[in-house]
Amino acid sequence: MSNPTKGPKLEDSSITLFKSIGLTQAKAAEASKSPKCAALLKKLIEDNSLVSRKLDEKQAGLIAAFASQLAKSNGIDARSEKYVLDTILDGKLKSVDQVAAGVKYAESHSIPFDDADFDKACGVGFSISLEEILEHVTAYIKSNSVSGWANLGGTISGVKAIPELRWASPLEVKNAVEQAFISNFGPKQAAPAKGKEPKKDTKLATASGSASSATKSVFEEGFLGALHKPGGNPQIHPHLREQHLNATQGAVWTRFPPEPNGYLHIGHSKAIFVNFGYAAFHGGKCYLRYDDTNPEKEEERYFESILETVRWLGYEPWKITYSSDYFDELYELAVELIRRDKAYVCHCSQEQIKNDRGLKVGKPKPCVHRDRPVGESLTEFEKMKNGGYRPKEANLRMKQDLEDGNPQMWDLTAYRVLDSPHHRTKDKWKIYPTYDFTHCLVDSMENISHSLCTTEFILSRQSYEWLCDAVEVYKPRQSEYGRLNLEGTVMSKRKILTLVDEGFVNGWDDPRLYTLIALRRRGVPPGAILSFVSSLGVSTASSNIEINRFEQAVRQYLEGSVARLLMVMQPLKVTIENLSEDYLEWIEKPFHPKVAALGNTRIPFTRTIYIDSEDFRLEDSEDYFRLAPGKTVGLFQAPHPVTCTSYKLHPTSGKVTELFCRLENGGNVKKPKAFIQWVAEHTPSGSPVRIEETRVFHRLFKSDNPPSDFRSDINSDSLETIEGAMMEIGFWDLARRSIAGAREESKARAELVGKECVRFQGLRTAYFALDKDSRVRCLEDETGNAPPARMQGDYLVLNRIVSLKEDAGKAL
């Protein structure tokens, strides 16, 4: 066993070298994991003096990606390699996808390259507008006779395959297809959570609104059951209620409004479940709305990940919107607020504003600009809009109620100056609305009937309602439920970023984290997460849940829904001496003894097998029932037991290296007291399946509540890597079925199929999933022509999803 990742203490020379070109600790550690890739990256750095080039982090990452692509390629000559490298250093290739295309081009062309042809093949200088993408989408829909929303997934895949859109933003392509579908086929009703999960949780609502009686305990009783009926929220004017009900037809309309400045974590799964699930149960609609009001922290990768995660959990947004869709309307409402003398432009420093507000106790001091004339504030706000002020030189603040005891009524900021281009509106705006100004007004514009959020926003409800009434618009009802927290981990974006940047974990999807992309990578099924959240119920109390309880929910979900495979973690060779060299018997076995729907497979039984070294000991005892010299044990699902007759020891270490056994295939053999795992050696069938890495994840932190100085609480033994484990060849059949099934399910959604959908129980060992670091070409082939076995160059990596039973010392 080895443990290559124990935080920053284990920094070897390769990691130091890789960091010297601009890679972060996490990226450098990731690059050093593969010996071949690390050697190629080291050669690139040394041969091209990259340390002295002072690359930025992005370029350094592209160089690392280049080395990774070279490791996977069939080889390109030195001049071609130099050409591609120079295009990265010159800034022509700006993404990993472009680098991969560059390597692919170099594999099929000879130097000298045609520069224009290379640029075209790699998307250099590519630019396309949303209108142009829509033209391609419309033409595709027409030429392929697309008939409705059932064809969404296939249409997105088909549009992405259009040569002219090869380098278009995947998110913009998705949005364009959905926009075209709405135009052609009308709004889509919310889709059900994944219906093919083998073990359906009766507590989950389906998006069609149907549910069992058990579901009512979640959506019709307690906190959610006590929510108002649509239209039951009071309004400042009766006509506002009437307009709202005319728009919604009296249906439940909710929204899930994440900020696209990080990856979603386990706590967000509750928000997704509550908002999408409540609307679905009542036959309503749920928006996915990106709260994109802070361009300084938003990145396209977060937008894409959020949508993919929502779909992975089994939900389809009714509409995908952005707060930035409403920037013009929000600006007009801000102007109207000033005209009504309910907002003013403030030039105080952040420190002064903080001092005026005090420590949120007692009465705050009014800002010196609070009573400036309305016309003056209008002029100053216009100046803010036109770029007349730098950030923090001017803010628009709401004129609320300083006499109120609620700090959320103490003249909150409505607009601030930010000198950053926006991902959608580009350079149009120099001012951006705050959450406190945006959230309630966009809820109003989208006719949200139930604005559901967590209890940390209880005090904000008063300012939410004040602002809607101040500009006399429809006022949704905000209702707060308790958030979900897991003990023994951190979910703060800032803290997770620290863990990533300082090399304690290998990225936001490191399976030791509790981001949803990390849980997905580990192999946790989406249905298990929804079942866990549903089992907790929804109330105003926060849920502080032990990791062990989450593990148990995952374990229960997997128990009846995944196949079971023979697997040995530490193989020990066994020669069955009374079988011939060419002996071969095929054994038919079910994937699960109690779930016939999972099917069957065949495995070979031969003269040479492997058992787990932990299933043998030299000295027997009365309370030991597995294999020992002279002792007989059964082999799981094999026709006969075996008896150990002798063994071989290593000449220097004294460890047992091989056992010699006799197959008890005669009569009058007593039934063994114990059965052990095994896999057979049979080269023609590819048995056994050898696993390069099996990653076992333990708790990242030592305590249930990591302190503020969380670095000191990190468990240095949180990742255990086992090399050389083996499993039965039924894995290939299972893997092909799992991938094919996942692809079929994803056709109705724009959801990418990941390797983690290949899940199984290693019999009497643990639950495992295939990791994305694996290279398994027969599974990547979508034609069905690849042989169902490993190919030269394949590399298998498994993640332990969860142990078979609670481990008191090491969770997960």
C-alpha positions in Angstrom: 0.0 0.0 0.0 1.1 3.5 -0.7 -0.2 6.9 0.2 1.1 9.4 -2.4 -1.0 12.4 -1.3 -0.5 13.6 2.3 -0.7 17.3 1.9 2.2 19.6 1.2 4.7 17.7 3.3 5.5 15.2 0.6 6.7 17.7 -2.1 9.2 15.8 -4.3 11.5 17.4 -6.9 9.0 16.9 -9.7 6.3 18.9 -7.9 8.8 21.6 -7.1 9.9 21.8 -10.8 6.3 21.8 -12.0 5.4 24.6 -9.6 8.3 26.7 -10.9 6.6 27.1 -14.2 3.4 28.5 -12.6 1.4 25.4 -11.7 -0.5 25.4 -8.4 0.4 22.9 -5.8 -2.7 20.8 -6.7 -2.0 20.8 -10.4 1.7 20.1 -9.9 0.8 17.1 -7.7 -1.7 15.9 -10.2 0.9 16.1 -13.0 3.4 14.1 -11.1 1.0 11.2 -10.5 1.5 9.5 -13.9 5.2 8.6 -14.4 5.0 8.9 -18.2 3.2 12.2 -18.1 5.6 13.6 -15.5 8.6 12.5 -17.5 7.2 14.2 -20.6 6.4 17.4 -18.7 9.9 17.5 -17.2 11.4 17.1 -20.6 9.3 19.9 -22.0 10.3 22.2 -19.2 14.0 21.5 -19.4 14.3 21.3 -23.2 12.5 24.6 -23.7 13.7 26.6 -20.6 10.1 27.1 -19.4 11.1 28.0 -15.9 12.6 31.3 -17.2 9.5 32.1 -19.3 7.5 33.2 -16.3 4.3 31.6 -17.5 1.0 32.5 -15.9 -1.1 29.8 -14.2 -3.3 29.2 -17.2 -0.4 28.7 -19.7 1.3 26.4 -17.2 -1.8 24.4 -17.0 -2.0 24.1 -20.8 1.7 22.9 -20.8 0.7 20.2 -18.3 -2.3 19.3 -20.5 0.0 19.1 -23.5 2.3 16.6 -21.7 -0.8 14.6 -20.8 -2.0 14.6 -24.4 1.5 13.5 -25.6 1.4 10.6 -23.1 -1.8 9.4 -24.7 -0.8 10.0 -28.3 0.9 7.6 -30.7 3.9 9.9 -30.7 4.8 13.0 -32.7 8.2 14.0 -33.8 10.3 16.7 -32.1 9.6 19.4 -34.6 5.9 18.9 -34.5 6.0 18.9 -30.7 7.9 22.2 -30.8 5.4 23.7 -33.2 2.4 22.9 -30.9 4.3 24.1 -27.8 5.1 27.4 -29.5 1.4 27.9 -30.3 0.6 27.5 -26.6 3.4 29.9 -25.5 2.3 32.4 -28.1 -1.2 32.4 -26.7 -2.9 30.9 -29.8 -4.1 27.8 -28.1 -6.1 28.9 -25.1 -7.9 25.8 -23.8 -7.2 22.1 -23.1 -9.6 21.2 -25.9 -7.5 23.2 -28.4 -4.3 21.6 -27.1 -5.8 18.2 -27.6 -6.8 19.2 -31.2 -3.2 20.4 -31.8 -1.7 17.1 -30.8 -4.3 15.2 -32.9 -3.4 17.5 -35.9 0.3 16.8 -35.4 -0.3 13.1 -35.3 -1.9 13.1 -38.8 0.2 15.8 -40.5 3.9 16.3 -41.2 6.1 19.4 -40.8 5.9 22.0 -42.2 2.3 22.6 -41.1 0.0 24.8 -43.0 -0.5 27.6 -40.4 -4.0 28.5 -41.5 -5.1 24.9 -41.7 -3.7 24.2 -38.2 -5.4 27.3 -36.8 -8.7 26.2 -38.3 -8.4 22.7 -37.0 -7.6 24.0 -33.5 -10.2 26.8 -33.3 -7.5 29.6 -33.1 -9.2 33.0 -33.3 -12.7 31.4 -33.4 -15.6 33.8 -32.7 -19.3 33.3 -33.1 -22.4 35.2 -31.9 -25.4 33.7 -30.1 -27.5 34.7 -33.2 -25.2 32.7 -35.5 -25.5 29.7 -33.2 -29.3 30.0 -33.2 -29.2 30.0 -37.0 -27.4 26.7 -37.0 -29.7 25.3 -34.4 -32.8 26.3 -36.3 -31.4 24.7 -39.5 -30.5 21.5 -37.7 -34.0 21.2 -36.2 -35.6 21.7 -39.6 -33.3 19.4 -41.5 -33.5 16.6 -39.0 -37.3 16.9 -38.4 -36.8 17.3 -34.6 -40.3 16.9 -33.2 -40.1 17.9 -29.5 -38.4 18.0 -26.1 -37.8 14.3 -26.1 -35.1 15.0 -28.7 -33.3 17.6 -26.6 -30.2 15.6 -25.7 -29.7 14.2 -29.2 -30.2 17.7 -30.7 -27.6 19.2 -28.4 -25.1 16.4 -29.3 -25.9 16.8 -33.0 -25.5 20.6 -33.0 -22.2 20.3 -31.1 -21.1 18.0 -34.0 -21.7 20.7 -36.6 -18.2 21.6 -37.9 -18.9 25.4 -37.7 -19.7 25.0 -34.0 -16.7 22.9 -33.1 -15.3 25.7 -31.0 -18.4 27.4 -29.7 -19.0 27.6 -26.0 -20.8 24.4 -24.9 -22.9 26.4 -22.5 -24.0 28.8 -25.3 -24.8 25.9 -27.5 -27.0 24.4 -24.8 -28.7 27.7 -24.2 -29.3 28.2 -27.9 -30.9 24.8 -28.4 -33.1 25.3 -25.3 -34.1 28.7 -26.6 -35.0 27.2 -30.0 -37.0 24.4 -28.4 -39.0 26.9 -26.4 -39.7 28.9 -29.6 -40.6 25.8 -31.6 -42.3 23.5 -29.0 -43.3 25.7 -26.1 -42.0 25.5 -22.5 -41.0 22.1 -21.3 -42.7 20.7 -18.3 -40.3 19.6 -15.5 -38.9 16.2 -16.1 -38.9 13.4 -13.6 -36.1 12.3 -11.5 -34.2 9.4 -13.0 -36.8 6.7 -13.3 -34.3 3.8 -14.0 -32.6 3.8 -10.6 -33.1 0.2 -9.5 -34.1 1.0 -6.0 -36.7 3.8 -5.9 -37.1 5.8 -2.8 -40.8 6.2 -2.0 -40.2 9.5 -0.4 -39.0 11.3 -3.5 -41.4 13.4 -5.6 -41.5 12.9 -9.3 -41.5 15.9 -11.5 -44.9 15.0 -12.9 -46.3 15.6 -9.4 -47.2 12.0 -8.7 -45.9 10.6 -5.4 -46.7 7.9 -3.0 -48.3 8.6 0.4 -44.8 8.5 1.9 -43.9 11.5 -0.2 -46.6 13.5 1.5 -44.6 13.5 4.7 -42.0 15.6 2.9 -44.0 17.9 0.7 -47.4 18.0 2.3 -46.6 18.0 6.0 -44.4 19.9 8.3 -42.6 23.0 7.0 -43.5 22.5 3.3 -47.0 21.4 4.1 -47.7 24.7 6.0 -46.6 27.0 3.1 -49.2 29.3 1.6 -51.3 28.5 -1.4 -50.3 30.3 -4.6 -51.7 33.8 -4.4 -52.0 33.6 -0.7 -49.1 36.0 -0.1 -50.4 39.5 0.7 -49.8 42.4 -1.7 -49.7 46.1 -1.4 -52.3 46.4 -4.2 -55.0 43.7 -5.1 -54.2 44.0 -8.9 -50.7 42.7 -8.3 -52.1 39.5 -6.9 -54.4 39.2 -9.9 -51.6 39.8 -12.4 -49.5 37.2 -10.7 -52.2 34.5 -10.7 -53.0 35.3 -14.4 -49.3 34.6 -15.2 -49.0 31.4 -13.2 -52.6 30.1 -13.6 -52.4 29.5 -9.8 -49.5 27.1 -10.0 -46.5 26.8 -7.8 -43.5 28.5 -9.3 -40.1 28.2 -7.6 -36.5 28.8 -8.5 -33.0 27.5 -7.6 -30.8 30.6 -7.7 -27.1 29.6 -7.2 -24.2 32.1 -7.5 -21.9 30.8 -10.3 -18.7 31.5 -8.3 -18.0 27.9 -7.2 -19.0 24.3 -7.4 -22.2 23.1 -5.6 -21.8 21.1 -2.4 -23.9 18.5 -0.5 -25.8 21.4 1.2 -27.0 22.6 -2.2 -28.6 19.2 -2.9 -31.2 20.0 -0.2 -32.0 23.3 -1.9 -32.3 21.6 -5.3 -34.5 18.9 -3.8 -36.7 21.4 -2.0 -37.2 23.8 -4.9 -37.5 21.4 -7.8 -39.2 18.7 -5.7 -41.8 21.1 -4.2 -42.7 22.5 -7.6 -42.8 19.0 -9.1 -45.0 17.6 -6.4 -47.6 20.4 -7.0 -47.4 20.1 -10.8 -45.6 23.5 -10.9 -42.5 24.9 -12.5 -39.0 25.6 -11.3 -36.4 27.9 -12.8 -32.7 27.5 -12.7 -31.6 31.1 -12.3 -27.9 32.0 -12.2 -27.4 34.9 -9.7 -24.6 36.4 -11.9 -24.3 39.9 -10.3 -20.6 39.7 -9.4 -18.5 39.4 -12.6 -15.3 39.5 -10.6 -15.8 35.9 -9.3 -17.9 34.2 -12.0 -16.5 31.7 -14.4 -18.0 29.7 -17.2 -16.9 26.4 -15.7 -19.2 27.1 -12.7 -22.2 27.8 -15.0 -21.7 24.6 -16.8 -21.1 22.5 -13.7 -24.2 23.8 -11.9 -26.5 22.9 -14.8 -24.9 19.5 -15.3 -25.2 18.8 -11.5 -28.9 19.7 -11.5 -29.5 17.4 -14.4 -27.3 14.7 -12.8 -29.6 14.8 -9.8 -32.5 14.1 -12.2 -34.2 17.5 -12.6 -34.8 19.6 -15.7 -35.3 23.4 -15.2 -38.4 24.8 -16.7 -36.4 27.7 -17.8 -32.7 28.7 -17.4 -32.4 32.4 -16.6 -29.8 34.8 -15.4 -30.1 37.8 -13.1 -28.3 39.7 -15.8 -31.3 39.1 -18.1 -33.0 41.8 -16.0 -30.2 44.3 -15.7 -32.1 46.9 -17.7 -35.3 46.5 -15.7 -33.3 46.5 -12.4 -31.6 49.8 -13.3 -35.0 51.4 -14.1 -36.3 50.2 -10.7 -33.3 51.7 -9.0 -34.0 55.0 -10.7 -37.6 54.8 -9.6 -36.5 54.1 -6.1 -34.4 57.3 -6.1 -37.3 59.3 -7.5 -39.4 58.1 -4.6 -36.7 59.3 -2.3 -36.1 55.8 -1.1 -32.5 55.5 -2.3 -29.5 57.8 -2.4 -25.9 57.8 -3.7 -23.4 57.4 -0.9 -19.7 58.3 -1.1 -18.6 57.0 2.3 -15.7 54.6 2.5 -16.5 51.0 3.5 -14.9 51.7 6.8 -17.2 54.7 7.4 -20.3 52.7 6.4 -19.3 49.9 8.8 -18.7 52.4 11.6 -22.1 54.1 11.0 -23.8 50.7 11.2 -22.0 49.9 14.4 -21.8 46.4 15.6 -25.4 45.7 14.6 -26.6 46.6 18.1 -28.3 49.8 19.1 -29.3 52.6 16.7 -27.1 53.1 13.6 -25.9 56.6 12.5 -27.5 58.0 9.3 -25.1 58.5 6.4 -24.1 62.1 5.7 -25.5 61.7 2.2 -28.8 60.2 3.3 -30.8 63.4 2.9 -29.2 64.7 -0.3 -31.8 66.0 -2.9 -33.4 63.4 -5.2 -32.1 65.2 -8.3 -28.6 65.1 -7.0 -28.7 61.3 -6.4 -30.2 60.8 -9.9 -27.3 62.7 -11.4 -24.7 60.9 -9.3 -26.3 57.5 -10.1 -26.1 58.3 -13.8 -22.5 59.2 -13.3 -21.9 55.9 -11.6 -23.5 54.1 -14.6 -21.4 56.0 -17.1 -18.1 55.1 -15.4 -17.6 58.4 -13.6 -16.4 56.7 -10.4 -14.0 54.0 -9.5 -15.0 51.0 -7.4 -15.8 52.0 -3.8 -16.0 55.7 -4.6 -19.8 55.6 -4.8 -22.7 53.3 -3.9 -26.4 53.5 -4.3 -28.0 52.7 -0.9 -31.6 52.1 -0.1 -33.2 54.5 2.3 -34.9 52.1 4.7 -35.6 52.4 8.4 -32.8 53.2 10.8 -35.2 53.0 13.7 -35.9 49.3 13.1 -34.0 46.8 15.2 -33.3 44.6 12.2 -29.8 45.4 10.7 -31.2 44.3 7.3 -33.2 47.5 7.3 -30.2 49.8 7.8 -29.8 51.3 4.4 -28.4 48.3 2.5 -26.4 48.8 -0.7 -28.3 48.4 -3.9 -25.7 49.1 -6.5 -21.9 49.3 -6.5 -19.3 50.2 -9.1 -17.2 47.2 -10.4 -14.6 47.6 -13.1 -15.0 44.1 -14.5 -16.5 42.9 -17.8 -19.5 40.6 -17.4 -19.6 37.2 -19.0 -22.9 38.0 -20.8 -23.2 41.8 -21.0 -19.5 42.4 -21.6 -18.6 46.1 -21.0 -22.1 47.5 -21.1 -22.3 48.1 -17.3 -20.0 49.8 -14.8 -22.5 49.2 -12.0 -23.9 46.0 -10.7 -26.9 45.3 -8.4 -26.3 43.6 -5.1 -28.0 40.4 -3.9 -30.2 42.4 -1.5 -31.5 44.5 -4.4 -31.6 41.8 -7.1 -33.1 38.8 -5.5 -36.5 39.9 -4.5 -37.1 42.0 -7.7 -36.1 39.2 -10.0 -38.3 36.8 -8.0 -41.1 39.3 -8.6 -40.3 39.6 -12.4 -40.4 35.8 -12.7 -43.6 35.5 -10.7 -42.2 33.2 -8.1 -44.9 32.0 -5.8 -42.6 30.5 -3.2 -39.2 32.0 -2.6 -37.6 29.1 -0.6 -34.3 29.7 1.0 -32.3 28.7 4.2 -32.7 30.3 7.6 -29.7 32.5 7.4 -31.9 34.8 5.3 -34.7 35.2 7.9 -33.7 38.8 8.7 -33.5 39.5 4.9 -37.2 38.7 4.5 -38.1 42.2 5.9 -35.9 44.0 3.5 -37.1 41.7 0.7 -40.7 42.7 1.3 -39.8 46.4 1.9 -38.2 46.8 -1.5 -41.0 45.1 -3.4 -43.5 47.4 -1.7 -41.3 50.4 -2.2 -41.5 50.1 -5.9 -45.0 48.7 -5.9 -44.4 45.4 -7.7 -45.7 41.9 -7.0 -44.2 40.6 -3.7 -43.4 36.9 -3.5 -43.3 35.2 -0.1 -39.9 34.2 1.2 -40.0 31.1 3.5 -36.9 29.8 5.2 -36.0 26.2 6.0 -32.9 24.8 7.9 -29.8 24.2 5.9 -28.0 20.9 5.6 -24.5 20.6 7.1 -22.3 17.6 7.3 -20.0 17.2 10.3 -16.3 16.3 9.8 -15.8 18.3 6.6 -15.8 21.9 5.3 -18.2 23.4 2.7 -17.0 27.0 2.6 -15.8 27.9 -0.9 -12.9 29.9 0.6 -11.7 26.9 2.7 -12.1 24.4 -0.2 -10.2 26.7 -2.5 -7.4 26.8 0.2 -7.4 23.0 0.3 -7.1 22.9 -3.5 -4.5 25.6 -3.9 -2.2 24.3 -1.1 -2.3 20.7 -2.4 -4.2 19.1 0.5 -6.6 17.7 -2.2 -6.4 17.3 -5.9 -9.0 19.7 -7.2 -12.7 20.5 -6.4 -13.7 17.0 -7.4 -11.3 15.2 -5.1 -13.5 12.4 -3.6 -12.5 13.3 -0.1 -14.5 16.6 -0.4 -18.3 16.9 -0.3 -18.8 19.0 -3.3 -21.4 17.3 -5.6 -18.8 16.9 -8.3 -16.5 15.2 -5.8 -19.3 12.9 -4.6 -20.2 12.1 -8.2 -16.6 11.3 -9.0 -16.4 9.0 -6.0 -19.3 7.1 -7.4 -22.1 8.1 -5.1 -25.4 7.7 -7.1 -27.6 10.8 -7.4 -30.5 8.7 -6.2 -28.7 8.0 -3.0 -28.2 11.7 -2.4 -31.8 12.5 -2.9 -32.9 9.6 -0.7 -30.6 10.8 2.0 -31.9 14.4 1.8 -35.5 13.2 1.7 -35.0 11.0 4.8 -34.0 14.1 6.8 -37.2 15.9 6.2 -37.6 19.7 5.8 -38.0 22.0 8.8 -36.8 25.3 10.1 -34.1 23.5 12.2 -30.6 23.1 10.6 -29.6 19.5 10.0 -26.1 18.9 11.3 -25.6 15.3 10.2 -22.7 13.0 11.0 -20.8 11.6 8.0 -21.6 8.1 9.2 -25.3 8.7 8.6 -24.7 9.9 5.1 -22.5 6.8 4.4 -25.2 4.5 5.7 -27.8 6.1 3.4 -25.4 5.5 0.4 -24.7 2.0 1.6 -28.4 1.1 1.9 -29.1 2.5 -1.6 -26.2 0.6 -3.2 -27.1 -2.7 -1.4 -29.9 -3.7 -3.8 -28.9 -1.7 -6.9 -25.4 -2.6 -7.9 -23.8 -5.9 -9.1 -21.4 -7.9 -6.9 -18.0 -9.0 -8.3 -15.3 -11.3 -7.0 -12.3 -9.1 -6.1 -9.0 -9.7 -4.3 -7.2 -6.6 -3.0 -3.8 -8.2 -2.2 -3.5 -11.2 -4.6 -1.8 -14.4 -3.5 -1.2 -17.0 -6.2 -2.7 -20.5 -5.8 -1.8 -23.5 -7.9 -4.3 -26.3 -7.8 -2.0 -29.3 -8.3 -4.6 -32.0 -9.2 -5.9 -30.0 -12.2 -4.2 -30.1 -15.6 -2.4 -27.1 -17.1 -5.1 -26.6 -19.6 -8.1 -27.2 -17.3 -10.9 -24.7 -17.9 -14.4 -24.6 -16.5 -16.8 -21.8 -17.2 -19.0 -20.8 -14.2 -22.3 -19.0 -14.7 -23.0 -16.6 -11.8 -25.6 -13.9 -11.1 -24.5 -10.3 -10.7 -26.6 -10.1 -7.6 -28.1 -13.1 -5.7 -31.3 -11.3 -4.9 -31.7 -9.0 -7.9 -32.3 -11.1 -11.0 -32.8 -8.0 -13.1 -29.1 -7.2 -13.0 -28.4 -10.3 -15.1 -25.7 -13.0 -15.1 -22.1 -13.3 -16.3 -19.5 -16.1 -16.9 -16.1 -16.5 -15.3 -13.4 -19.0 -15.8 -12.1 -21.5 -13.3 -8.6 -22.8 -14.0 -5.5 -24.5 -12.4 -4.1 -21.1 -11.3 -6.2 -18.8 -9.2 -5.6 -15.8 -6.9 -7.0 -15.3 -3.4 -6.6 -12.4 -1.0 -3.5 -12.7 1.1 -5.6 -11.9 4.1 -7.5 -15.1 3.6 -4.5 -17.2 4.4 -2.3 -17.6 7.5 0.5 -20.0 8.4 -0.8 -20.8 11.8 -4.3 -22.0 12.3 -6.5 -21.5 15.3 -10.0 -22.7 16.5 -11.5 -19.3 15.8 -10.0 -19.0 12.3 -12.1 -20.4 9.5 -10.2 -19.3 6.3 -7.3 -21.0 4.6 -4.3 -22.4 6.4 -1.9 -25.4 5.8 -3.9 -28.6 5.8 -7.2 -26.7 6.0 -10.1 -26.8 3.6 -12.2 -23.8 2.5 -14.8 -23.1 -0.1 -14.4 -20.7 -3.0 -17.3 -18.4 -3.6 -19.5 -19.7 -6.5 -16.9 -22.3 -7.5 -17.9 -26.0 -7.7 -15.6 -27.5 -5.1 -13.6 -26.4 -2.1 -9.8 -26.5 -1.9 -7.3 -27.8 0.7 -3.9 -26.2 1.2 -1.2 -28.8 0.9 2.0 -26.6 0.9 3.3 -23.1 0.3 6.3 -21.2 -1.0 8.1 -18.5 0.9 10.2 -15.5 -0.4 13.9 -16.3 0.2 14.7 -13.0 2.0 11.4 -11.5 3.3 9.9 -14.8 4.4 6.5 -13.8 3.1 4.3 -16.4 1.5 4.4 -16.0 -2.3 2.4 -19.0 -3.5 0.1 -21.7 -2.2 -0.3 -25.2 -3.5 -3.8 -26.7 -3.1 -5.9 -29.7 -3.9 -9.4 -29.4 -5.4 -11.7 -31.5 -3.3 -13.8 -32.8 -6.2 -14.3 -36.3 -4.9 -17.2 -37.6 -2.8 -17.8 -37.2 1.0 -16.5 -33.7 1.3 -17.9 -31.8 4.2 -19.3 -28.4 3.6 -16.7 -25.8 4.4 -17.2 -23.5 7.3 -16.0 -20.5 5.3 -15.9 -19.4 1.7 -13.2 -17.0 0.3 -12.9 -14.9 -2.8 -10.8 -15.8 -5.8 -10.2 -14.9 -9.5 -8.7 -17.2 -12.1 -5.7 -16.8 -14.4 -7.0 -17.3 -18.0 -5.2 -15.1 -20.6 -7.5 -15.8 -23.5 -10.5 -14.2 -21.7 -8.4 -11.5 -20.0 -8.9 -13.0 -16.5 -8.2 -11.6 -14.0 -8.8 -7.9 -14.6 -5.8 -6.2 -13.1 -6.4 -2.8 -11.4 -3.6 -0.3 -11.4 -4.9 1.8 -8.6 -7.6 1.3 -6.0 -8.1 4.5 -4.0 -9.5 4.3 -0.5 -10.7 7.5 1.0 -10.7 8.2 4.7 -11.9 11.4 6.5 -10.0 14.5 5.4 -10.3 15.9 8.9 -9.6 14.4 12.3 -12.4 16.0 14.2 -16.2 16.3 13.6 -15.9 20.1 13.7 -12.7 21.3 12.0 -11.4 24.4 13.8 -10.9 27.8 12.1 -7.3 26.8 11.6 -8.5 23.8 9.7 -5.1 23.0 8.2 -4.0 21.7 11.6 -6.8 19.2 11.7 -6.1 17.6 8.3 -5.7 13.8 8.4 -2.4 13.1 6.6 -3.6 9.5 5.9 -6.8 10.4 4.2 -5.9 8.8 0.9 -4.7 5.2 0.7 -3.7 3.8 -2.7 -3.6 0.1 -3.3 -1.8 -1.2 -6.4 -2.3 -4.5 -8.2 -5.8 -5.6 -7.0 -7.6 -8.0 -9.2 -11.3 -8.7 -10.1 -13.3 -11.1 -12.2 -13.9 -10.5 -15.9 -17.6 -10.0 -15.3 -16.4 -6.4 -14.8 -16.3 -5.8 -18.5 -19.8 -7.0 -19.2 -21.0 -4.9 -16.2 -19.1 -1.8 -17.3 -20.4 -2.0 -20.9 -24.0 -2.4 -19.6 -23.6 0.5 -17.2 -22.2 2.9 -19.8 -24.8 2.0 -22.3 -27.6 2.3 -19.8 -26.3 5.7 -18.7 -26.1 6.9 -22.3 -29.6 5.8 -22.9 -30.9 7.7 -19.9 -29.0 10.8 -20.8 -30.5 11.1 -24.3 -33.4 13.2 -23.0 -31.0 15.6 -21.2 -27.8 17.4 -22.1 -26.0 15.3 -19.4 -22.6 14.0 -19.9 -22.0 10.3 -19.1 -19.1 9.8 -16.7 -17.1 6.7 -15.9 -18.4 6.8 -12.3 -21.7 5.2 -13.5 -19.8 1.9 -13.4 -20.4 0.8 -9.8 -20.3 -2.5 -8.1 -19.7 -4.2 -4.8 -16.4 -6.0 -4.5 -17.8 -9.1 -2.7 -17.2 -8.8 1.1 -14.8 -5.9 0.4 -16.5 -2.5 -0.3 -18.4 -0.6 -3.0 -16.4 0.8 -5.9 -16.7 3.0 -8.9 -14.5 3.6 -12.0 -12.6 6.8 -11.7 -12.3 9.4 -14.4 -8.5 8.9 -14.4 -9.0 5.5 -15.9 -8.3 4.9 -19.6 -10.6 2.2 -20.9 -10.9 2.4 -24.6 -13.5 -0.3 -25.0 -15.9 1.8 -22.8 -15.1 5.1 -24.6 -16.1 3.6 -28.0 -19.7 4.4 -28.9 -19.8 2.2 -32.0 -20.0 -1.0 -30.2 -17.1 -2.4 -32.3 -14.5 -2.4 -29.6 -13.6 -5.7 -28.0 -15.2 -6.1 -24.5 -11.8 -6.4 -22.7 -8.9 -4.3 -21.8 -6.6 -3.0 -24.6 -2.9 -2.2 -24.6 -2.3 1.1 -22.8 -5.5 0.9 -20.7 -5.2 2.0 -17.1 -7.8 1.1 -14.4 -8.5 3.3 -11.4 -11.2 2.5 -8.9 -12.6 4.7 -6.1 -14.0 3.2 -3.0 -17.5 4.7 -2.7 -18.2 3.5 0.8 -17.2 0.5 3.0 -19.6 -2.4 3.5 -20.1 -1.4 7.1 -19.3 1.6 9.3 -15.6 2.0 10.0 -15.3 3.5 13.4 -11.8 4.7 12.8 -11.9 5.9 9.3 -15.1 7.1 7.7 -15.1 6.4 4.0 
